[in-house]
């Protein structure tokens, strides 16, 4: 009977209401430090690393370059071409060359743009962390509240079952009425259905919490 009630409540076919998972399994929400491992934050951190590499490249391109040149030359003592190959003397030429990159304005603009993007990305990361933190905190409170409701529903089921047993005994002894037995049974079924509904909401909240802190995909 309870499966029929659950199927109607959740708009499912009767055959779909099967116990593939433990609907009443409890879960302890993780602490806030796990939020730093959220996938969206990892993606943002990767974007930051890429921008930092680009910024470093732009800065290197904008700097002057100092080149060290080392050359070897040979000179002959004779002035005529035919005798110049004789009595060669070897000399070393050492020089330093300083070069400046062209397009200095463009390079400076690239650096400024990269710095602005990094600042915006840092702000976006802070906003992401705050949003995830708020979502996780809200869902954690919801999970704890639903847990308290589950405990309360469990007590109601125990009371309803005891009442059903009591009414059946009275009816069997001839001191009760069939309508009281039916009413007690209905109350018990309603308590079980309410328990199942709260348990369903509880498991949904747990899945939402796990998705928020990105534990579903490691």
GUDOVO-473916 format. One record per residue (C-alpha): residue number from 1; y negated, x, z negated. Coordinates in steps of 0.5 Angstrom, whole numbers, plus 500, padded with zeros to 3 digits. Each point is the difference from the previous one (the first is absolute). Layout:
N
NUM|Y|X|Z
...
//
This chain:
218
1|500|500|500
2|495|506|498
3|501|503|507
4|498|493|504
5|494|500|495
6|498|507|502
7|501|499|507
8|496|494|500
9|494|504|496
10|500|506|504
11|501|496|507
12|507|504|502
13|506|497|502
14|506|499|495
15|504|506|503
16|494|505|499
17|500|499|493
18|505|506|498
19|500|505|495
20|498|506|504
21|496|503|494
22|499|499|493
23|495|495|500
24|499|501|492
25|500|508|500
26|494|503|496
27|496|505|502
28|495|505|497
29|494|501|504
30|498|508|501
31|494|503|497
32|494|501|504
33|501|507|501
34|505|498|506
35|494|498|504
36|498|507|502
37|507|499|504
38|498|494|504
39|501|501|508
40|493|498|501
41|497|505|496
42|504|505|503
43|498|499|507
44|493|500|498
45|501|507|497
46|503|502|506
47|494|498|504
48|496|504|495
49|504|506|501
50|499|500|508
51|493|499|499
52|499|506|496
53|504|504|505
54|495|497|505
55|494|502|496
56|502|507|498
57|501|501|508
58|493|498|501
59|497|504|495
60|504|506|503
61|498|499|507
62|493|500|498
63|500|506|497
64|498|507|503
65|505|505|502
66|500|507|499
67|505|504|505
68|502|507|499
69|501|504|506
70|503|507|501
71|501|503|507
72|502|507|503
73|497|504|505
74|501|506|504
75|495|505|503
76|500|506|504
77|496|506|500
78|499|501|507
79|495|496|504
80|504|500|507
81|505|494|501
82|505|505|502
83|500|504|494
84|498|494|495
85|507|499|498
86|501|507|497
87|498|502|493
88|500|493|498
89|497|498|493
90|502|494|496
91|495|496|496
92|500|494|496
93|495|494|500
94|499|495|494
95|496|494|500
96|499|494|497
97|498|493|503
98|497|494|497
99|500|494|504
100|498|493|498
101|503|493|503
102|497|496|505
103|498|493|498
104|498|501|493
105|497|493|499
106|506|497|503
107|505|504|495
108|495|498|494
109|500|492|502
110|508|501|500
111|500|503|493
112|495|494|497
113|504|495|503
114|507|503|497
115|496|500|494
116|498|493|500
117|507|498|502
118|503|503|494
119|495|497|495
120|502|493|503
121|507|502|500
122|499|502|492
123|497|493|499
124|505|496|504
125|505|504|496
126|497|498|493
127|499|493|502
128|508|500|502
129|502|502|494
130|496|495|496
131|502|494|504
132|508|502|499
133|498|501|493
134|497|493|499
135|506|497|504
136|505|504|496
137|497|498|493
138|500|493|502
139|507|500|503
140|502|503|493
141|497|495|496
142|503|495|504
143|507|503|500
144|499|500|492
145|498|493|500
146|505|497|504
147|505|504|495
148|497|496|494
149|501|494|504
150|508|502|502
151|501|501|492
152|497|493|499
153|504|497|505
154|506|503|498
155|499|497|493
156|498|493|503
157|507|500|504
158|504|502|493
159|496|494|497
160|502|495|506
161|507|502|500
162|501|499|493
163|497|493|501
164|505|499|505
165|506|501|496
166|497|496|494
167|499|494|505
168|507|501|503
169|503|500|493
170|496|494|498
171|502|496|506
172|507|502|499
173|500|498|493
174|497|493|502
175|493|501|496
176|497|502|507
177|498|498|506
178|501|502|507
179|493|500|502
180|499|505|495
181|505|505|502
182|497|499|507
183|493|502|498
184|503|506|496
185|503|502|506
186|494|499|504
187|496|504|495
188|505|506|500
189|500|500|508
190|492|500|500
191|500|506|495
192|505|504|504
193|496|498|507
194|493|502|496
195|504|507|498
196|502|501|507
197|493|499|503
198|497|504|495
199|505|506|501
200|499|499|508
201|492|501|498
202|502|506|496
203|504|503|505
204|494|499|505
205|495|503|496
206|505|506|499
207|501|501|507
208|492|500|501
209|499|505|494
210|505|505|503
211|497|499|507
212|493|501|497
213|502|507|497
214|504|501|506
215|507|501|497
216|504|496|505
217|499|506|505
218|501|507|497
//
